[in-house]
Structure formats: C-alpha cells, structure tokens
Amino acid sequence: MRSADTIHLWHGIQRNSEKASFSVGDIYRESDASVRVRLVTVAAEECSHILRLGETFPVGDETWQLAELTDWPSEDDWTVVLRRVTATSA
C-alpha cells in the first residue's frame, strides 16, 4: 500500500493528505468498554467523526478507515492510523 494511503496521527499533530487535513480531537472509553476516537477532518468543510476501530468515514469523495490505535490509554504516546480504502476516480 502506498504511503499516501496511510496517515499516522499523534497527540496534537495535524496531518495532511492531498485533499484533506486530519487530527484527533479525543480518544475515550464508552460505558460498554468500547474505545472511541473523535477525528476532525477538513476538506471542503470541517467535519467531526466519532469512530470505533475498523469503521469508515467519508472525506470529500474518498473513504477512509480508522485502522489502528496503539499505545492508548497513554496520555501522549498513542498513535492513530488511518487508511484510505477508496480513492477518487481518475
């Protein structure tokens, strides 16, 4: 998989693809013990997505997936990995 299809996010860091910006707003555990990630994306407009691992979300005309969450619940040392699952048609 090309590196343009994967984005790694860390605490307080915004990352950009060719078409959008990505950042993590929050990571928390629900009462049912599932972990949620509040992801903020900016393409044509800013959107907030509340996601569980494996869930997908739209960014413009692309679809991305919350693929991995490592080293959480550490306050600052976690990594969120996003993977583009469908890209814009050429």
Phi and psi in radians as a Rosetta constraint file:
Dihedral C 1 N 2 CA 2 C 2 CIRCULARHARMONIC -1.160 0.35
Dihedral N 2 CA 2 C 2 N 3 CIRCULARHARMONIC 2.604 0.35
Dihedral C 2 N 3 CA 3 C 3 CIRCULARHARMONIC -1.121 0.35
Dihedral N 3 CA 3 C 3 N 4 CIRCULARHARMONIC -0.432 0.35
Dihedral C 3 N 4 CA 4 C 4 CIRCULARHARMONIC -1.166 0.35
Dihedral N 4 CA 4 C 4 N 5 CIRCULARHARMONIC -0.272 0.35
Dihedral C 4 N 5 CA 5 C 5 CIRCULARHARMONIC -1.626 0.35
Dihedral N 5 CA 5 C 5 N 6 CIRCULARHARMONIC -0.003 0.35
Dihedral C 5 N 6 CA 6 C 6 CIRCULARHARMONIC -2.322 0.35
Dihedral N 6 CA 6 C 6 N 7 CIRCULARHARMONIC 2.353 0.35
Dihedral C 6 N 7 CA 7 C 7 CIRCULARHARMONIC -2.227 0.35
Dihedral N 7 CA 7 C 7 N 8 CIRCULARHARMONIC 2.296 0.35
Dihedral C 7 N 8 CA 8 C 8 CIRCULARHARMONIC -1.831 0.35
Dihedral N 8 CA 8 C 8 N 9 CIRCULARHARMONIC 2.232 0.35
Dihedral C 8 N 9 CA 9 C 9 CIRCULARHARMONIC -2.021 0.35
Dihedral N 9 CA 9 C 9 N 10 CIRCULARHARMONIC 2.418 0.35
Dihedral C 9 N 10 CA 10 C 10 CIRCULARHARMONIC -2.114 0.35
Dihedral N 10 CA 10 C 10 N 11 CIRCULARHARMONIC 2.942 0.35
Dihedral C 10 N 11 CA 11 C 11 CIRCULARHARMONIC -0.940 0.35
Dihedral N 11 CA 11 C 11 N 12 CIRCULARHARMONIC 2.119 0.35
Dihedral C 11 N 12 CA 12 C 12 CIRCULARHARMONIC 1.343 0.35
Dihedral N 12 CA 12 C 12 N 13 CIRCULARHARMONIC 0.145 0.35
Dihedral C 12 N 13 CA 13 C 13 CIRCULARHARMONIC -1.980 0.35
Dihedral N 13 CA 13 C 13 N 14 CIRCULARHARMONIC 2.237 0.35
Dihedral C 13 N 14 CA 14 C 14 CIRCULARHARMONIC -1.655 0.35
Dihedral N 14 CA 14 C 14 N 15 CIRCULARHARMONIC 2.385 0.35
Dihedral C 14 N 15 CA 15 C 15 CIRCULARHARMONIC -2.096 0.35
Dihedral N 15 CA 15 C 15 N 16 CIRCULARHARMONIC 2.670 0.35
Dihedral C 15 N 16 CA 16 C 16 CIRCULARHARMONIC -2.146 0.35
Dihedral N 16 CA 16 C 16 N 17 CIRCULARHARMONIC 2.467 0.35
Dihedral C 16 N 17 CA 17 C 17 CIRCULARHARMONIC -1.801 0.35
Dihedral N 17 CA 17 C 17 N 18 CIRCULARHARMONIC -3.003 0.35
Dihedral C 17 N 18 CA 18 C 18 CIRCULARHARMONIC -1.135 0.35
Dihedral N 18 CA 18 C 18 N 19 CIRCULARHARMONIC -0.471 0.35
Dihedral C 18 N 19 CA 19 C 19 CIRCULARHARMONIC -2.071 0.35
Dihedral N 19 CA 19 C 19 N 20 CIRCULARHARMONIC -0.124 0.35
Dihedral C 19 N 20 CA 20 C 20 CIRCULARHARMONIC -2.759 0.35
Dihedral N 20 CA 20 C 20 N 21 CIRCULARHARMONIC 2.914 0.35
Dihedral C 20 N 21 CA 21 C 21 CIRCULARHARMONIC -1.993 0.35
Dihedral N 21 CA 21 C 21 N 22 CIRCULARHARMONIC 2.575 0.35
Dihedral C 21 N 22 CA 22 C 22 CIRCULARHARMONIC -2.318 0.35
Dihedral N 22 CA 22 C 22 N 23 CIRCULARHARMONIC 2.454 0.35
Dihedral C 22 N 23 CA 23 C 23 CIRCULARHARMONIC -2.682 0.35
Dihedral N 23 CA 23 C 23 N 24 CIRCULARHARMONIC 2.746 0.35
Dihedral C 23 N 24 CA 24 C 24 CIRCULARHARMONIC -1.699 0.35
Dihedral N 24 CA 24 C 24 N 25 CIRCULARHARMONIC 2.154 0.35
Dihedral C 24 N 25 CA 25 C 25 CIRCULARHARMONIC -1.489 0.35
Dihedral N 25 CA 25 C 25 N 26 CIRCULARHARMONIC -0.604 0.35
Dihedral C 25 N 26 CA 26 C 26 CIRCULARHARMONIC -2.952 0.35
Dihedral N 26 CA 26 C 26 N 27 CIRCULARHARMONIC 2.693 0.35
Dihedral C 26 N 27 CA 27 C 27 CIRCULARHARMONIC -2.297 0.35
Dihedral N 27 CA 27 C 27 N 28 CIRCULARHARMONIC 2.300 0.35
Dihedral C 27 N 28 CA 28 C 28 CIRCULARHARMONIC -2.674 0.35
Dihedral N 28 CA 28 C 28 N 29 CIRCULARHARMONIC 2.875 0.35
Dihedral C 28 N 29 CA 29 C 29 CIRCULARHARMONIC -1.849 0.35
Dihedral N 29 CA 29 C 29 N 30 CIRCULARHARMONIC 2.262 0.35
Dihedral C 29 N 30 CA 30 C 30 CIRCULARHARMONIC -1.345 0.35
Dihedral N 30 CA 30 C 30 N 31 CIRCULARHARMONIC 2.949 0.35
Dihedral C 30 N 31 CA 31 C 31 CIRCULARHARMONIC -1.103 0.35
Dihedral N 31 CA 31 C 31 N 32 CIRCULARHARMONIC -0.416 0.35
Dihedral C 31 N 32 CA 32 C 32 CIRCULARHARMONIC -1.524 0.35
Dihedral N 32 CA 32 C 32 N 33 CIRCULARHARMONIC 0.173 0.35
Dihedral C 32 N 33 CA 33 C 33 CIRCULARHARMONIC 1.374 0.35
Dihedral N 33 CA 33 C 33 N 34 CIRCULARHARMONIC 0.014 0.35
Dihedral C 33 N 34 CA 34 C 34 CIRCULARHARMONIC -1.336 0.35
Dihedral N 34 CA 34 C 34 N 35 CIRCULARHARMONIC 2.555 0.35
Dihedral C 34 N 35 CA 35 C 35 CIRCULARHARMONIC -1.667 0.35
Dihedral N 35 CA 35 C 35 N 36 CIRCULARHARMONIC 2.359 0.35
Dihedral C 35 N 36 CA 36 C 36 CIRCULARHARMONIC -2.098 0.35
Dihedral N 36 CA 36 C 36 N 37 CIRCULARHARMONIC 2.546 0.35
Dihedral C 36 N 37 CA 37 C 37 CIRCULARHARMONIC -2.095 0.35
Dihedral N 37 CA 37 C 37 N 38 CIRCULARHARMONIC 2.212 0.35
Dihedral C 37 N 38 CA 38 C 38 CIRCULARHARMONIC -1.659 0.35
Dihedral N 38 CA 38 C 38 N 39 CIRCULARHARMONIC 1.918 0.35
Dihedral C 38 N 39 CA 39 C 39 CIRCULARHARMONIC -1.848 0.35
Dihedral N 39 CA 39 C 39 N 40 CIRCULARHARMONIC 2.378 0.35
Dihedral C 39 N 40 CA 40 C 40 CIRCULARHARMONIC -1.930 0.35
Dihedral N 40 CA 40 C 40 N 41 CIRCULARHARMONIC 2.248 0.35
Dihedral C 40 N 41 CA 41 C 41 CIRCULARHARMONIC -2.147 0.35
Dihedral N 41 CA 41 C 41 N 42 CIRCULARHARMONIC 2.589 0.35
Dihedral C 41 N 42 CA 42 C 42 CIRCULARHARMONIC -2.318 0.35
Dihedral N 42 CA 42 C 42 N 43 CIRCULARHARMONIC 1.985 0.35
Dihedral C 42 N 43 CA 43 C 43 CIRCULARHARMONIC -2.090 0.35
Dihedral N 43 CA 43 C 43 N 44 CIRCULARHARMONIC -1.788 0.35
Dihedral C 43 N 44 CA 44 C 44 CIRCULARHARMONIC -1.285 0.35
Dihedral N 44 CA 44 C 44 N 45 CIRCULARHARMONIC -0.543 0.35
Dihedral C 44 N 45 CA 45 C 45 CIRCULARHARMONIC -2.569 0.35
Dihedral N 45 CA 45 C 45 N 46 CIRCULARHARMONIC 2.885 0.35
Dihedral C 45 N 46 CA 46 C 46 CIRCULARHARMONIC -1.403 0.35
Dihedral N 46 CA 46 C 46 N 47 CIRCULARHARMONIC 2.346 0.35
Dihedral C 46 N 47 CA 47 C 47 CIRCULARHARMONIC -2.324 0.35
Dihedral N 47 CA 47 C 47 N 48 CIRCULARHARMONIC 2.582 0.35
Dihedral C 47 N 48 CA 48 C 48 CIRCULARHARMONIC -2.016 0.35
Dihedral N 48 CA 48 C 48 N 49 CIRCULARHARMONIC 2.336 0.35
Dihedral C 48 N 49 CA 49 C 49 CIRCULARHARMONIC -2.172 0.35
Dihedral N 49 CA 49 C 49 N 50 CIRCULARHARMONIC 2.278 0.35
Dihedral C 49 N 50 CA 50 C 50 CIRCULARHARMONIC -1.785 0.35
Dihedral N 50 CA 50 C 50 N 51 CIRCULARHARMONIC 2.025 0.35
Dihedral C 50 N 51 CA 51 C 51 CIRCULARHARMONIC -2.272 0.35
Dihedral N 51 CA 51 C 51 N 52 CIRCULARHARMONIC 2.599 0.35
Dihedral C 51 N 52 CA 52 C 52 CIRCULARHARMONIC -1.773 0.35
Dihedral N 52 CA 52 C 52 N 53 CIRCULARHARMONIC 2.807 0.35
Dihedral C 52 N 53 CA 53 C 53 CIRCULARHARMONIC -0.934 0.35
Dihedral N 53 CA 53 C 53 N 54 CIRCULARHARMONIC 2.354 0.35
Dihedral C 53 N 54 CA 54 C 54 CIRCULARHARMONIC 1.592 0.35
Dihedral N 54 CA 54 C 54 N 55 CIRCULARHARMONIC -0.298 0.35
Dihedral C 54 N 55 CA 55 C 55 CIRCULARHARMONIC -1.309 0.35
Dihedral N 55 CA 55 C 55 N 56 CIRCULARHARMONIC 2.670 0.35
Dihedral C 55 N 56 CA 56 C 56 CIRCULARHARMONIC -1.920 0.35
Dihedral N 56 CA 56 C 56 N 57 CIRCULARHARMONIC 2.832 0.35
Dihedral C 56 N 57 CA 57 C 57 CIRCULARHARMONIC -2.655 0.35
Dihedral N 57 CA 57 C 57 N 58 CIRCULARHARMONIC 2.622 0.35
Dihedral C 57 N 58 CA 58 C 58 CIRCULARHARMONIC -1.479 0.35
Dihedral N 58 CA 58 C 58 N 59 CIRCULARHARMONIC 2.523 0.35
Dihedral C 58 N 59 CA 59 C 59 CIRCULARHARMONIC -2.403 0.35
Dihedral N 59 CA 59 C 59 N 60 CIRCULARHARMONIC 1.773 0.35
Dihedral C 59 N 60 CA 60 C 60 CIRCULARHARMONIC 1.067 0.35
Dihedral N 60 CA 60 C 60 N 61 CIRCULARHARMONIC -2.209 0.35
Dihedral C 60 N 61 CA 61 C 61 CIRCULARHARMONIC -1.769 0.35
Dihedral N 61 CA 61 C 61 N 62 CIRCULARHARMONIC 0.361 0.35
Dihedral C 61 N 62 CA 62 C 62 CIRCULARHARMONIC -1.984 0.35
Dihedral N 62 CA 62 C 62 N 63 CIRCULARHARMONIC 2.810 0.35
Dihedral C 62 N 63 CA 63 C 63 CIRCULARHARMONIC -2.109 0.35
Dihedral N 63 CA 63 C 63 N 64 CIRCULARHARMONIC 2.290 0.35
Dihedral C 63 N 64 CA 64 C 64 CIRCULARHARMONIC -2.086 0.35
Dihedral N 64 CA 64 C 64 N 65 CIRCULARHARMONIC 2.799 0.35
Dihedral C 64 N 65 CA 65 C 65 CIRCULARHARMONIC -2.229 0.35
Dihedral N 65 CA 65 C 65 N 66 CIRCULARHARMONIC 2.442 0.35
Dihedral C 65 N 66 CA 66 C 66 CIRCULARHARMONIC -1.356 0.35
Dihedral N 66 CA 66 C 66 N 67 CIRCULARHARMONIC 1.726 0.35
Dihedral C 66 N 67 CA 67 C 67 CIRCULARHARMONIC -1.556 0.35
Dihedral N 67 CA 67 C 67 N 68 CIRCULARHARMONIC -0.667 0.35
Dihedral C 67 N 68 CA 68 C 68 CIRCULARHARMONIC -2.599 0.35
Dihedral N 68 CA 68 C 68 N 69 CIRCULARHARMONIC 2.665 0.35
Dihedral C 68 N 69 CA 69 C 69 CIRCULARHARMONIC -2.436 0.35
Dihedral N 69 CA 69 C 69 N 70 CIRCULARHARMONIC 2.005 0.35
Dihedral C 69 N 70 CA 70 C 70 CIRCULARHARMONIC -2.048 0.35
Dihedral N 70 CA 70 C 70 N 71 CIRCULARHARMONIC 2.634 0.35
Dihedral C 70 N 71 CA 71 C 71 CIRCULARHARMONIC 1.082 0.35
Dihedral N 71 CA 71 C 71 N 72 CIRCULARHARMONIC 0.351 0.35
Dihedral C 71 N 72 CA 72 C 72 CIRCULARHARMONIC -1.624 0.35
Dihedral N 72 CA 72 C 72 N 73 CIRCULARHARMONIC 2.375 0.35
Dihedral C 72 N 73 CA 73 C 73 CIRCULARHARMONIC -1.756 0.35
Dihedral N 73 CA 73 C 73 N 74 CIRCULARHARMONIC 0.455 0.35
Dihedral C 73 N 74 CA 74 C 74 CIRCULARHARMONIC -0.960 0.35
Dihedral N 74 CA 74 C 74 N 75 CIRCULARHARMONIC 2.488 0.35
Dihedral C 74 N 75 CA 75 C 75 CIRCULARHARMONIC -1.114 0.35
Dihedral N 75 CA 75 C 75 N 76 CIRCULARHARMONIC -0.707 0.35
Dihedral C 75 N 76 CA 76 C 76 CIRCULARHARMONIC -2.243 0.35
Dihedral N 76 CA 76 C 76 N 77 CIRCULARHARMONIC -0.155 0.35
Dihedral C 76 N 77 CA 77 C 77 CIRCULARHARMONIC -1.782 0.35
Dihedral N 77 CA 77 C 77 N 78 CIRCULARHARMONIC 0.216 0.35
Dihedral C 77 N 78 CA 78 C 78 CIRCULARHARMONIC -1.434 0.35
Dihedral N 78 CA 78 C 78 N 79 CIRCULARHARMONIC 2.828 0.35
Dihedral C 78 N 79 CA 79 C 79 CIRCULARHARMONIC -2.350 0.35
Dihedral N 79 CA 79 C 79 N 80 CIRCULARHARMONIC 2.296 0.35
Dihedral C 79 N 80 CA 80 C 80 CIRCULARHARMONIC -1.853 0.35
Dihedral N 80 CA 80 C 80 N 81 CIRCULARHARMONIC 2.274 0.35
Dihedral C 80 N 81 CA 81 C 81 CIRCULARHARMONIC -1.970 0.35
Dihedral N 81 CA 81 C 81 N 82 CIRCULARHARMONIC 2.188 0.35
Dihedral C 81 N 82 CA 82 C 82 CIRCULARHARMONIC -1.877 0.35
Dihedral N 82 CA 82 C 82 N 83 CIRCULARHARMONIC 2.492 0.35
Dihedral C 82 N 83 CA 83 C 83 CIRCULARHARMONIC -2.261 0.35
Dihedral N 83 CA 83 C 83 N 84 CIRCULARHARMONIC 2.242 0.35
Dihedral C 83 N 84 CA 84 C 84 CIRCULARHARMONIC -1.299 0.35
Dihedral N 84 CA 84 C 84 N 85 CIRCULARHARMONIC 2.186 0.35
Dihedral C 84 N 85 CA 85 C 85 CIRCULARHARMONIC -1.833 0.35
Dihedral N 85 CA 85 C 85 N 86 CIRCULARHARMONIC -0.434 0.35
Dihedral C 85 N 86 CA 86 C 86 CIRCULARHARMONIC -2.419 0.35
Dihedral N 86 CA 86 C 86 N 87 CIRCULARHARMONIC 2.393 0.35
Dihedral C 86 N 87 CA 87 C 87 CIRCULARHARMONIC -1.941 0.35
Dihedral N 87 CA 87 C 87 N 88 CIRCULARHARMONIC 2.949 0.35
Dihedral C 87 N 88 CA 88 C 88 CIRCULARHARMONIC -1.080 0.35
Dihedral N 88 CA 88 C 88 N 89 CIRCULARHARMONIC 2.419 0.35
Dihedral C 88 N 89 CA 89 C 89 CIRCULARHARMONIC -1.233 0.35
Dihedral N 89 CA 89 C 89 N 90 CIRCULARHARMONIC 2.403 0.35
